[in-house]
Amino acid sequence: MTHGTGSGGPVAQARHAVVVGGGLAGVTTALALADAGVRVTLLEGRPRLGGLAFSFRRGELTVDNGQHVYLRCCTAYRWFLDRIEGAALAPLQDRLDVPVLDLARPEGRRLGRLRRDALPVPLHLGRSLAAYPHLSLADRAKVGRAALALKGLDLTDPALDTQDFGSWLAAHGQSARAVEALWDLVGVATLNAVASDASLALAAMVFKTGLLSDPGAADIGWARVPLGDLHDRLARKALDSAGVRTEVRTRVTSVSSHGDGQWSVEVPGETLQADAVVLAVPQREAHDLLPAGALDAPERLLEIGTAPILNVHVVYDRKVLGRPFFTALGSPVQWVFDRTEASGLRQGQYLALSQSAAQDEIDEPVAVLRERYLPELERLLPLTRGAHVKDFFVTRERTATFAPTPGVGHLRPGARTKASGLYLAGAWTATGWPATMESAVRSGVSAADAVLGALGRPRPRHLFDFEEAA
């Protein structure tokens, strides 16, 4: 086992919590508990922290497994970045600005932009939508009416979870083109599903919070360094400073209750005793570790589906893209990011294509994907036509997120279980958010809050600062 640099002294005599899982949910839980004076052991089976938002080396490049972004409305993840002293490494846009290239027009490639003005909601997007070339005048008017109807939905209404977003959009006059050029443009990237496959409750939450709550809510932020610098290196440093014992390459084999509020957590070569255990792992892994009776219907965890994300990585011998990112219509290409500087590439340019809802492509051979995507990049970026491709590879996350299908809301459990001292965390739990970094951090805060309440500990004053920022 690889030991962290936990601090000794009085904290060592504190109540002990074991957090299983070193993704964003688990790291958040561990930091929050340690900040409240709880002695914490964090166990992660992989050789690194960060869960599914991580980096690896490929030759001279440092590669993120996938492109991850967040929005200004993601106040919990922003709190997390501040807590690990990483906010400056993942800055936000000054103002929402999304270049949208359309290849479907007979006249050829056309650029539009989705950007906001410094005006109150909903006027902040009015000028952008009025000039958006990828929608007809009639579609633009109908989009405005649908947005107002969306704003009026009650997110606490459980009936929303039983409906799909696509049917709702159709009932509110949205054409197939409007769905492609606007609603899915945003929704696929945030929900990891097309509108027809997405719960209306989750879609409404995304659009109400991101586009209809505050003028700056949808401003985009992303890491200018490898994700591993944030979610592993800086997270580990913060955990060590907080006195957390962090163990990687350490897989939990069982979790059991003594019946007196005490717990045993088995790992190879050691049994840890704890006053509280938080399972911050994917839903299937949580299901396998849950003791009998911890949830009324544990099989529901297995009913929460998963959705894949495919990432295509292309290294050119020269610069072919002059902006940090863009998104595309009329092409299989979804979002393209320039990762040159973050990867450490010194010559040429490295582009990362993020392909959500990739059920049809996730198992395609690399050669097939190369034949599909390189010509598309030539259509989108004329400078690629004279460039040499130095490297082409893919990363696949087959279970990147939970599937946000209608009905998933009643399957997502809260932080508390029926077993005293056992808690759940993870983006798949009942945070109200889709499977995002924001949801993961919120789940960690909820789990920590539940543990502290059970242990009779006051929660750290800073822990819920993000709620005030929301």
N, C-alpha and C positions, 0 to 999 in steps of 0.2 A: 504494500500500500504506500502511496506517495503522500506524505504529510504536508499540510499547509503550515504556516507560521503562526498558529494561534497564540494569543497572549495568555499569560497565567494570572496569578493574583486572585482577587475576590471573585472575578467573573467565573473562574473555574468551579466555584461552589454553587453557581446559579442553577436554576432549573435547566434541564437539557432537552433540546429539540433536535430531531434528526430530519433533515430534508433530503428526500430521495429525488434526484434529478437536478442537473446543473445547467438547464436552459435558462431563459430569461425569467420564467416563473419561479424556478427554484432559487436562482441567485437573488431575486427580489425578496422572496420569503426569508432567506437566510440573513440578508442585510437588515431587513426590518426587525427581525427577532433579535439579532445581535445588538442593534442600536437600542433596543429596549432592555438590554441587560441579560438576555437569555443566552445560555451557552449553546452553541449550534455546531453540529457536524453536517456537512454537505457532502453527499455521495453521488458520484457521476460515473457511469460505466464506460464512457468514452475517455480518450486521453486528453480531452479539452473541455472547457466550458462553452456555453453559447447555444446548445441545442442545434436547431436547424438553421441558425444564422451564424455561419462560421467561415473560416478561410483555410486554404491549404496551399502548399507550394507545388508549382509545376515548372520545373526548370528554374529559370530566373524570375518567374512571375509569382506573385502572391495573389491567389484567385479566391474570390468569394464563391461559395457554392451556388448562390443566387443573388440577384439584385434585391435589396430590401430598402424600402422607403417608408417614411412616416409623414404625418401631416401636423400642422400647427395645433390642431384640435387633439392630437395624441398627447394629452397632458401627463399621463402616467409614464409613458416612455420618455418624455422630456425630463420628467423628474428623475427617472432612472439614469439618464445620461448625466444629469447634474450630480447625482449621488456617486457615480463612478468617475467623475471629473472628465467626462468625455464629450460634453456638449459642443465645445469648439471644434471637434473633429467631425461633427455631423451637423453642419449648420442648415438652417432653413432658407429658402428663397426669401428675398425681401417682399415679393408679391407673386402670387400664383401666376405662372406663365408656362403653358404646355404647348409646344409646337406639334401640330397634327398634319402629317403628310398623307394625302389621298391619292391613290393610284387608280381608283375606279373610274375617274372621269375620262370621257372620250378625248378631251383635249390634253390628257396626260397629267403628270405629277403636279399637284397643287398643294400649297401650304396654307393652313389656317392656324389660328391660335385660340386657345382658351385661357383667358387671363382676366384678372379682376381689377376694378378701379377702387379708389379710396372712397367708396360710397357705402351707405348702409345696405343691409340685406333687404330685398333681393336685388337692389339696383346695382350692386357691386359687379354683377355679371351681365347686366343688361346690354351694355355697349358691345361686349365681346360676343354675346349670342346674336345680337342684331347684325353683326358683320361676319358671323361664322359662315364661311363659304361652303361648308360641307352639308348644310341643311337648306332646304327650300324656305321661302318666306312663310309658307303655310306651316311647315314643320316647326319653324322657330316660334311662331305664335302658340302652337299647341304645346310645345315644350314648356313655355312659360305657364300655361294653365295647369299642366301636369305637376309642375314644381310647386305651385300653390296648393294643389290638392294633396301632394306629398307632405308639405309642411303642416297640413291640418290633421294628419294621422296621429293617433294616440299610440305611442310606442309601448304603452303598458297593456294594450288590448291583446289578449292571447289569440284572438281570431286572426291577427296578422300573420302569425307563424304558420297557419294552415294554408295560406294562399301563396302562389308563386308570383314573383315580381313581373314576369313577362306578361301574364294574363292581366294583371293590374294595369300595366302600361298600355296594352292593347285597348282595354276598356276606357282608358283616358286619352284615346286618340293618337297614340304614338305609332308612327309608321315603322316598318322594318328598318328603313334608313335611319330614322331618328334613334332607334335602339342601338344600331351599329355605331353611328357616328357620335353618340353622346352617352347614353345610359350604359351601354356595355363597355364603352371606352374607359369609363371610370369603374363600373361595377366589376368587370372581370378581374381587374388588377387588385381590387380591394376585397372582393368576395371569393375569388377563385372559382367563379361559376358564371355562366351566361344568365341573363335575366330569367329565362324560362325555367332554369334549374334552381333558382335562388329563392329562399324564403322572403316574403314581402317584409316581414319584421326586421330581418337583418339588412335588407336593401334600404328600407326606409330609414333605419338607424344611420347607415352610412351617408345617405344623401342629406338627411336632415342635419346631422352633426357636421359633416364636412362642407356642405355647400349652402346650407340655409340657416345656420346658427349665428355665425359671426363672419364679417367680411374676410378676415384672414385665416379662417379655419382650415381651408384646403391648401394653404401654402405648403410646398413640398420640401422635405428635408431628406438628406441621405448622407451616408458616411463617405468622407473624402479619403479615408484610410481603409485598409482591410478590416472586415467585420471582426476578425479575430483580435485586432488591436483593442476593440471596444469590449466585446462580449466575453473574451477570454482573458487577455492580458490586464486590461484595466479593471475588469470585474474581479479577477483574482487578487489584484492589488488591494481593492476596496474590501474584499472579504478578509484578507489577511490583516489589514489594518483594524477591522472590526472585531478581530479575535476568532473568526470562524475557522474551524478545522475543515479543510477542504481535501477530499480524497477523490482523485480521478482513477480511471481504470479499475473501478470498484463497483461491481454489480451486486445489487441486493437480491438475495435468493428467497427471503421470506420476511414477513412482518407479522408479529403475533402479540396478542394482549395477555397480560398476566391476570386480568380481571380486577385489578385494584387501581386502574388508571395508569399503570406502568406498561411500557412496551419494550419488546425485544426486536431488534433489526439484525438479521443475519447477513453477513457478507463473508466471502472466503477468508477463513482464518480468524474471524473475530465476531463476537456478538455484542452489539451496542445496546445499552439500556437507555430509555428515553421517557420523559414525561409527556412528550407529544411527538407525533410523526406526521410529516406532510409528504404526500405522494405527488410530486410535481413532474409526472411522466406522462407519455401519451396514453390515451384512453384504454387501449388494449392492454398495455403494460400495467396500468392501474388496476384494471379488472383482474388480472392474474395475481396481483399482490394483495388485493382486498381480502381480509378475513371474512368468514361467513357472518352474515347479519349486518355488515357495515352499511349496506345500502338496501333499500326495500326491493329494488329490481335491478341488481347489478348487470343483468344481461342487456339492459338499455345502453350501457357503455359500448357494447359490441355492435349496437344498431347505429351508432354515430359513424357515418361513412367517412371516407377520406377522399381527397382530391389531389391530383399531382400537379407539379410545376416543372417544366422543362426549361433549362437554361442553355443557350447556344453561345459559345465563346469564339470570337474570330479576331486574330491578330494580323494586321496588315503591315506592309513595309513602309507605309507613309500615312500621313494624316488624311482622313477621308470624311470626317465629320467635324464641323466647326462649332457645335453647341454641345452642352453637357448631356442632353438626352432629347428624344422625340418619341412620338407614338405614331402608328400608321393605320390607315384604313385601306380597304381594297387589296389587302395582302395578308398572308399568314403571319407576317411579322407583327408583334404587338408593341412592346416597348424596347427601345435601344438606348443603352447608356455607355458613355465613354468612361472606361475604367483604367485608362493609360497610366495616369499619375499614381492612382491608388495601388496599382499592381506592381509598381516599380519598373515598368517598361521604359527603356531609355531611348529607343528608336522605333518609329512607326506609331501605330495606334491600335489599341485593344478595345473592342466593342463587346458588350455583353447584352444578349437578347433575352428578355424575360418573357416566357410563354406560359401564361396561366391557363387553367382549365384544359390541360394538355392530355386528356384521356386518350385521344386518337394518335398521339405522337410519342408518348412517354417511352415506349419500347421499340421505337423505330431505330434501325441501325444508323450509326454515325454517317456512313456513306450516303444513305438516303436523305438524311437531314442536310448534309452538305449540298447535295444536288438541289434540294428545295430552297435553302435559305441564301446561299451565295448569289444566285440570280436575282432573288428578291432584294437583296441589299444593293445590287447593281442598279435595279430599277429605282430604288429609293434614294441612293447616294451616287450620283454620277461619277464622283472621284474614285469610287472603287473599281471602275472599269479598267483603269490602267494600273491598278495596284496589284501587288503580289500577296497572296495569302500565306503568311509564314506559319500559322497554326490554326487549326479548327478542332474544337473538342466540345463535348457536351457534359453537363452535370444533370442528374435526374433525381428529383425528390418525389418518389411515387406516393408517399403519404405526407405531402408537404403541409396540408391543412385538413381540418375537418370539413366535410362537405356541407355547405350551408343550405341544405335542401329544406323544402317546406316540412314542418313538423319536427325539425331538429331541436327547436327550443325546449320542448318538454323532455328531451332526452339528456340535456346538459345539466349535470348536478351542481349544486352550490359547493362552497368550501367545506361545510360541515358534513360529517357522516353520522350515522347512528351509533358508531363506536366512539366512546368518550376518549378524546386525545388523538383521534385520527382525522386528518384533513386532506383535502384535494386542492391541487392548483394545476394550471395549464390553460392555454388559450382556448381549449375545448370546453372548459367549465362555464358556468352560467354567468358570464360577465356582461352579456348584452351586446358584445362586440363580435364581429367575425374573427376568424383565426389570424390575428395580426400580432405584431410585437406589442402593441398597445394592450390587447386582450391578455397576453401572457403576463405582462407586468401588473395589470389590474388584478389578475387572479392571484398573483403572489402577495399583493397587498391585502386582499380579502382573506387569504389563508392565514397570513401573519396576524391580522386583526382578530380572527377567530381564536387562534392559539393564545394570544395575549389576554383576550377576554376570559378564556378558560383558566389561565394561570393566574388571573387576578393582577396582571401587570398593566400599567398605563401604557398606551401606545405612544411612541415618540412623536413629539410635536410636529416634526417636519414630515412625518410619514404621509399625511394626507394633504400636503401643500398643493398637490396637483388638482385636487377637487376645487380649491379656491380659484385656480387658474383656468378651470374649464369654462 
